[in-house]
Structure formats: structure tokens, C-alpha cells
Amino acid sequence: MQSPGPIARARAAFKARPWSWVGSALGVFLVVVVVLALTVEPSLAPHTVAADSANPPYPTQSDARAALESGKARAAASGKMLMVTFGANWCPDCLTLHENLHEPETEAYVNEHFEMLSIDVGDSQRSAAVKRDLGFAVNVIPLAVFYSADGEVIGDTFGGELKPSRHYTAREIRDFLREVVDYHRVVSPDQRQ
């Protein structure tokens, strides 16, 4: 009696469990597509910005309420709006937003119109402290809340408008801020007209 060859064994295995073969083939196909996409078009790879550990973009605030009151006082004294950003030093979107805000043209615009305050909500304790101190939960980061010079809330990005910040350019962020300054409204950078 002759044993079946490798092709006959493969056919028998496929007939016995066709879905396991289809799943394996699909998995291999997806891996090949992802590898080719990242090697052919490197801009598809996630953009990450390293945080400076000595001077993090989102410093830990022991008292978010005191930090906010200090920011509001600076805004009142300067007559500028206050932009409070909530983020985490491990968050790629938060780091990219921070980087875009410090691009020279955008930074000049920000310095002309805003007082800035950044608050770290990078772990559950800090996030809970912000909820306790300020009365709102930070469920999406980066989050920005804008206040007028007299301390009234102008708008916020609780709807996730800045969530995909790693996909925005500094110019798009600057245009987003112009919308806040000129019209006192928050519109996602990719939905501006």
C-alpha cells in the first residue's frame, strides 16, 4: 500500500477543515499587505514624537483647580484667551499637538492670542483629580478647553476634535485656533470650510 503524497494530504486536510485554511491564508495576506504598505508608503506608519523627560509637555499638576485659576488670572491680566490642554506624555496625539503648537508660525499666533496651560491626565489618579477639581471627566485626549479673558468657557473639544492630532499639520492647528479666536467656535480641523 502506497502512502498518499503531500498534495493528496493537503487536499484531504482542506476538505476536513476548509475554514482554518481560509483563515490562515487571510492572515498571511493581511500581514503581507501591511508590510508592503509600510515599506512602500512610510507616511502610513504611526507618527510618534518623543517626550522630553526633563521638561514634559504635560506637567503633573498637584491641584488642577489652582492651575486653572492661575491660568485664568494670567488671561485676565493679558486680555488674551486661555487654552487649557489636557493630555498625557505617552500619547502620540497629545505630543504631536504640543509639537504643532510650538511650530514657529503657530507659536507666534498662539502667543499673540492665548495664555496656555497644559495639564497631565496620563493615569487614572490624575484624571480623577481633574474630575474632582474641575468637575468634568476627561474621556478623550488631547482635550482643549477655551476660556475668554473674563473666564467664561468659549468652547471645548469633548467631541474628540483633536483626537487625531497626529494627522494634523501645524497649519491646520493654527487654522483651528483662528476659528476659536475669530468666531468663538470649535470646529474639527478637518471639517473647517
Residue pairs with C-beta under 8 A, 6 or more apart in sequence:
4 12
13 21
14 21
37 44
38 44
38 45
46 92
46 166
47 92
47 96
47 166
48 92
48 95
48 166
49 92
49 95
49 96
49 98
49 99
50 95
51 57
51 89
51 90
51 95
56 89
56 120
57 87
57 89
57 94
57 95
57 98
57 118
58 85
58 86
58 87
58 88
58 89
58 94
58 98
58 118
58 119
58 120
58 121
58 122
59 118
59 119
59 120
60 120
60 126
61 67
61 119
61 120
61 126
61 129
63 129
63 133
64 119
64 129
64 130
64 133
64 134
65 133
65 134
67 117
67 119
68 84
68 117
68 133
68 134
70 117
71 82
71 84
71 115
71 116
71 117
71 147
72 82
72 147
72 151
74 82
74 115
75 81
75 82
75 115
75 147
75 148
75 149
75 151
76 149
76 150
76 151
78 115
78 149
79 149
80 112
80 113
80 114
80 115
80 149
81 113
81 114
81 115
81 146
81 147
81 148
81 149
81 154
81 180
81 181
82 114
82 115
82 116
82 117
82 146
82 147
82 149
83 110
83 114
83 115
83 116
83 117
83 144
83 145
83 146
83 177
83 180
84 117
84 118
84 119
84 144
84 145
84 146
84 147
85 94
85 97
85 98
85 101
85 116
85 117
85 118
85 119
85 142
85 143
85 144
86 118
86 119
86 121
86 130
86 138
86 141
86 142
86 143
86 144
86 145
87 93
87 94
87 95
87 97
87 98
87 118
87 119
87 120
87 121
87 122
87 141
87 142
87 143
88 94
88 120
88 121
88 122
88 123
88 141
89 95
89 120
89 122
90 122
91 122
91 141
91 142
92 166
93 141
93 142
93 162
93 163
93 164
93 165
93 166
94 141
94 142
94 165
96 165
96 166
96 168
97 142
97 162
97 165
97 168
97 173
98 118
99 170
100 106
100 165
100 168
100 169
100 170
100 173
101 107
101 110
101 116
101 170
101 173
103 170
105 170
105 171
105 174
106 170
106 171
106 173
106 174
106 177
109 174
109 177
109 178
110 116
110 177
113 177
113 181
114 177
119 130
120 126
121 127
121 130
121 138
121 141
121 143
127 137
127 138
130 136
130 137
130 138
131 137
131 138
136 158
139 158
140 157
140 158
140 160
140 163
141 163
142 157
142 162
142 163
142 165
143 156
143 157
143 158
143 162
144 156
144 157
144 162
144 186
145 153
145 155
145 156
145 157
146 153
146 154
146 155
146 156
146 180
146 186
147 153
147 154
148 154
148 184
154 180
154 184
154 186
155 180
155 184
155 185
155 186
156 186
157 186
159 186
159 188
161 176
161 186
161 187
161 188
161 189
162 168
162 176
162 188
162 189
164 190
165 173
167 190
168 176
168 189
168 190
172 189
172 190
172 192
173 189
175 189
175 192
176 187
176 188
176 189
176 192
179 185
179 186
179 187
179 192
180 186
